[in-house]
């Protein structure tokens, strides 16, 4: 469960996250491009990336903000897809992509659930699981992987009692590609008392599939 103190991130953690994001960004952007975005000299960014020096907390926070903006991540996604021959499964398996996108989703989820509890990150048995695992680790909550058998018929009660042991569990869903099948699974969860506070996805294939999940906050890079 998320506690309020988790929102007061330590200086060490902020600096570590900033360097992780910087090194991920360097795989598809030049230091010159990154320098222009974060307002830090190329030579200093190079020293940060090599571990020669560490940024101040204020500079680390500025780097994190710049390199997890929606527009930056869309461009990162475009370049990554081009490099991977427009193969989304190949892209979502890249460590640099997972690092940046998980940080973005994590920060957006914090905004959605700030000051409240969160019981689980729900994900699906496909390429989504790696991304969800990183997000759940950052949030310090369990990750629950769904397939159709988990929430249908008589399995509903045992599923909830096994992994979400609260009277009204609160979760967020994390997916690489979100479609009507996944929307149906989440809808079944809501029907047995689970609150889906947010749905975070890289690609929202069918916005109309959200249906009765319209009360959930939608976090999507594309479209």
C-alpha positions as MATLAB code, in Angstrom:
seq = 'XXXXXXXXXXXXXXXXXXXXXXXXXXXXXXXXXXXXXXXXXXXXXXXXXXXXXXXXXXXXXXXXXXXXXXXXXXXXXXXXXXXXXXXXXXXXXXXXXXXXXXXXXXXXXXXXXXXXXXXXXXXXXXXXXXXXXXXXXXXXXXXXXXXXXXXXXXXXXXXXXXXXXXXXXXXXXXXXXXXXXXXXXXXXXXXXXXXXXXXXXXXXXXXXXXXXXXXXXXXXXXX';
ca = [
       0.000    0.000    0.000;
       1.259    3.489   -0.776;
       1.858    5.567    2.320;
       1.999    9.354    2.323;
       5.695    9.332    3.214;
       6.483    7.642   -0.100;
       5.689   10.898   -1.844;
       8.529   12.587    0.012;
      11.216   11.086   -2.168;
      14.765   11.156   -0.857;
      17.437   13.269   -2.504;
      19.432   10.135   -3.330;
      16.431    8.534   -5.051;
      15.696   11.652   -7.097;
      19.311   11.862   -8.286;
      19.394    8.170   -9.119;
      16.164    8.416  -11.130;
      17.462   11.469  -12.999;
      20.636    9.646  -14.051;
      18.684    6.561  -15.106;
      16.410    8.685  -17.276;
      19.359   10.643  -18.694;
      21.164    7.485  -19.770;
      17.968    6.087  -21.260;
      17.395    9.298  -23.237;
      20.969    9.187  -24.583;
      20.188    6.008  -26.521;
      18.035    7.972  -28.977;
      18.957   11.636  -28.393;
      22.299   13.389  -28.619;
      23.745   15.212  -25.629;
      23.300   18.416  -27.613;
      19.568   17.771  -27.917;
      19.249   16.811  -24.258;
      21.250   19.870  -23.215;
      18.783   22.137  -24.998;
      15.843   20.434  -23.273;
      17.171   20.384  -19.710;
      19.236   23.589  -19.735;
      22.504   21.921  -18.705;
      25.825   22.083  -20.589;
      26.738   19.044  -22.686;
      30.039   18.634  -20.850;
      28.282   18.548  -17.499;
      25.655   16.099  -18.734;
      28.473   13.845  -19.892;
      30.025   13.948  -16.421;
      26.652   13.157  -14.860;
      26.134   10.210  -17.203;
      29.593    8.772  -16.485;
      29.114    9.086  -12.732;
      31.998   11.525  -12.389;
      29.779   14.027  -10.590;
      26.198   13.986   -9.313;
      23.581   16.666   -9.995;
      22.078   18.680   -7.172;
      18.571   17.672   -6.130;
      17.147   20.782   -7.815;
      18.915   20.012  -11.090;
      17.967   16.333  -10.887;
      14.307   17.284  -10.462;
      14.542   19.633  -13.459;
      16.088   16.844  -15.550;
      13.368   14.418  -14.523;
      10.650   16.899  -15.386;
      12.105   17.658  -18.825;
      12.821   14.048  -19.772;
       9.464   12.610  -18.699;
       7.257   15.163  -20.431;
       4.562   13.760  -22.671;
       5.888   15.433  -25.844;
       9.443   14.224  -25.219;
       8.264   10.657  -24.671;
       6.182   10.723  -27.849;
       9.300   11.706  -29.805;
      11.321    9.048  -27.974;
       8.635    6.534  -28.932;
       8.715    7.646  -32.578;
      12.501    7.346  -32.804;
      12.479    4.022  -31.009;
       9.855    2.551  -33.309;
      11.800    3.718  -36.338;
      14.996    2.146  -34.992;
      13.158   -1.124  -34.298;
      11.625   -1.270  -37.777;
       8.250   -0.071  -36.434;
       7.941   -3.185  -34.266;
       6.168   -2.299  -31.027;
       6.966   -5.610  -29.247;
      10.666   -5.047  -29.969;
      10.500   -1.497  -28.650;
       8.710   -2.327  -25.416;
      11.391   -4.877  -24.597;
      14.180   -2.269  -24.714;
      15.555   -1.321  -21.276;
      15.843    2.379  -22.212;
      12.206    2.486  -23.318;
      11.008    0.678  -20.199;
      13.005    3.003  -17.941;
      11.634    6.217  -19.406;
       8.041    5.116  -19.835;
       7.843    3.481  -16.406;
       9.113    6.702  -14.842;
       6.483    8.705  -16.739;
       3.667    6.352  -15.751;
       4.890    6.278  -12.152;
       4.871   10.075  -11.883;
       1.416   10.314  -13.473;
       0.003    7.658  -11.141;
       1.405    9.520   -8.136;
      -0.609   12.555   -9.229;
      -3.758   10.440   -9.492;
      -3.464    8.618   -6.148;
      -1.663   11.287   -4.109;
      -2.512   11.024   -0.429;
      -4.599    7.855   -0.799;
      -3.877    4.149   -0.637;
      -3.117    1.913   -3.604;
      -3.378   -1.865   -3.267;
      -2.050   -3.207   -6.551;
      -0.898   -2.640  -10.091;
      -2.973   -4.796  -12.425;
      -1.515   -5.905  -15.743;
      -1.955   -8.549  -18.434;
      -0.204  -11.662  -19.775;
       1.626  -10.045  -22.673;
       4.352   -7.445  -23.241;
       2.712   -5.313  -20.547;
       4.174   -7.333  -17.683;
       7.720   -5.915  -17.835;
       6.465   -2.343  -17.813;
       4.005   -3.040  -14.998;
       6.711   -4.721  -12.923;
       8.891   -1.602  -13.044;
       5.962    0.659  -12.185;
       4.852   -1.527   -9.270;
       8.410   -1.601   -7.901;
       8.573    2.194   -7.960;
       5.182    2.393   -6.256;
       6.087   -0.365   -3.777;
       2.856   -2.289   -4.325;
       2.156   -5.797   -5.592;
       1.595   -6.511   -9.268;
      -1.342   -8.708  -10.297;
      -1.367  -10.277  -13.752;
      -4.773  -11.005  -15.254;
      -6.022  -13.378  -17.867;
      -9.584  -14.256  -18.722;
      -9.845  -17.122  -16.225;
      -8.936  -14.915  -13.278;
     -12.079  -12.840  -13.181;
     -14.778  -14.973  -14.752;
     -17.464  -17.022  -13.046;
     -16.687  -18.701   -9.738;
     -13.020  -17.662   -9.886;
     -13.898  -14.066   -9.044;
     -14.157  -14.516   -5.285;
     -10.985  -16.585   -4.920;
      -9.061  -14.159   -7.112;
     -10.008  -11.195   -4.981;
      -9.376  -12.947   -1.685;
      -6.005  -14.208   -2.862;
      -4.396  -11.053   -4.186;
      -6.469   -8.061   -3.133;
      -7.466   -8.625    0.487;
      -9.526   -5.504    1.139;
     -13.257   -4.819    1.152;
     -12.878   -2.442   -1.796;
      -9.428   -2.818   -3.373;
      -7.977    0.125   -5.281;
      -5.737   -0.566   -8.244;
      -4.239    1.002  -11.332;
      -3.911   -0.883  -14.615;
      -0.707   -0.775  -16.671;
      -0.630   -1.970  -20.266;
       1.580   -1.691  -23.321;
      -1.381   -1.712  -25.701;
      -4.884   -1.282  -24.288;
      -7.769   -2.761  -26.273;
     -11.347   -3.970  -25.866;
     -10.337   -7.359  -24.414;
      -8.383   -5.724  -21.594;
     -11.176   -3.233  -21.047;
     -13.590   -6.141  -20.576;
     -11.324   -7.745  -17.965;
     -11.087   -4.511  -16.007;
     -14.819   -3.999  -16.278;
     -15.362   -7.398  -14.670;
     -13.058   -6.371  -11.825;
     -15.135   -3.263  -11.173;
     -18.278   -5.395  -11.087;
     -16.907   -7.413   -8.153;
     -15.894   -4.374   -6.121;
     -12.425   -3.377   -7.354;
     -11.861    0.310   -8.027;
      -9.705    0.902  -11.102;
      -8.398    4.354  -10.253;
      -6.307    4.800  -13.419;
      -5.458    3.036  -16.676;
      -1.929    3.711  -17.935;
      -0.970    2.563  -21.417;
       1.543    3.335  -24.137;
      -0.981    2.858  -26.934;
      -4.748    3.223  -26.538;
      -6.067    1.159  -29.437;
      -9.784    1.716  -28.968;
     -10.931    4.652  -26.805;
     -14.552    3.554  -27.244;
     -13.723    0.277  -25.486;
     -13.358    2.107  -22.185;
     -17.140    2.126  -21.839;
     -18.115    1.989  -18.190;
     -14.479    2.529  -17.190;
     -14.891    6.201  -18.023;
     -14.516    7.089  -14.331;
     -10.910    5.841  -14.436;
      -8.142    8.339  -15.144;
      -6.586    7.586  -18.558;
      -2.811    7.939  -18.937;
      -1.816    7.318  -22.564;
       1.182    8.224  -24.706;
      -0.566    7.457  -27.994;
      -2.704    8.639  -29.573;
];
